[in-house]
Amino acid sequence: MDYAIEQDCSDVHITVGTNLAVRRYGVLHILDERPTPEESLAMIYTILSNEEIQRVEAGEDIDLGLMIDNEIRIRANVYHQRNNLACSIRLLMARIPEFEELGIPEVVKDMATAKNGIILVTGPTGSGKTTTMAAIVDYINKNEARHVITI
């Protein structure tokens, strides 16, 4: 995980019995490192509670989110693939960036402060939807007394 954070990767992929993989700037890179099955399981289990480990061992898939060292948020999906356990981890910034940092146009601020309406944030995986929505909601929370619903 440290390597992925240092290299500004957006995703880490762990599959028991295969090489580790990371996604950096939208490109999937297969790493030379191939952990033993026991090491891969240990890596996956470090992000799971005891209850979640039991559920995974019973054949369930798990979606979860957690914070690492108060700096990095992760969203993870632990699933079964070809009789092996696998895990996809999305690394997210814990600090919500400002509009200016993201290069969001001023018109979005105007939309965010409108008295009514809906804002749709769409795009492919890894395009920044979650970060953009977080920045919009943070801006509204700092500047308006509003009720915000996200789906």
Residue pairs with C-beta under 8 A, 6 or more apart in sequence:
1 12
1 68
1 89
3 9
3 22
4 11
4 12
4 22
4 91
5 72
5 91
7 22
7 24
8 24
8 25
9 22
9 23
9 24
9 91
10 23
10 24
10 25
10 26
10 90
10 91
10 126
11 22
11 23
11 88
11 89
11 90
11 91
11 126
12 20
12 21
12 22
12 87
12 88
12 89
12 91
13 20
13 21
13 22
13 23
13 28
13 86
13 87
13 88
13 89
14 20
14 35
14 40
14 43
14 44
14 86
14 87
14 89
15 40
15 81
15 84
15 85
15 86
15 87
16 37
16 40
16 41
16 44
16 84
16 85
16 86
17 37
17 40
17 84
18 34
18 84
19 30
19 31
19 32
19 33
19 34
20 30
20 31
20 33
20 34
20 35
21 28
21 29
21 30
21 31
22 28
22 29
22 31
23 29
23 126
26 126
35 43
40 85
41 85
43 87
44 78
44 85
44 87
45 53
47 64
47 66
47 74
47 76
47 78
47 87
47 89
48 56
48 62
48 64
48 78
52 62
52 64
52 78
55 62
56 62
56 78
56 85
59 80
61 77
61 78
61 79
61 80
62 76
62 77
62 78
62 79
63 75
63 76
63 77
64 75
64 76
64 78
65 73
65 74
65 75
65 76
66 73
66 74
66 76
67 73
67 74
67 94
68 74
70 94
71 94
72 91
72 92
72 93
72 94
73 91
73 92
73 93
73 94
74 89
74 90
74 91
74 92
75 89
75 90
75 92
76 87
76 88
76 89
76 90
77 87
77 88
78 85
78 86
78 87
79 85
79 86
79 87
79 88
80 86
92 130
92 131
93 131
96 131
96 134
96 135
96 138
97 131
97 135
98 135
99 108
99 109
99 135
99 139
102 128
102 131
102 132
102 135
104 132
104 135
104 136
108 119
108 136
109 139
111 117
111 119
112 119
112 136
112 139
112 140
112 144
113 140
113 143
113 144
119 136
121 129
121 132
121 133
121 136
122 129
123 129
133 150
137 148
137 150
140 146
140 148
141 148
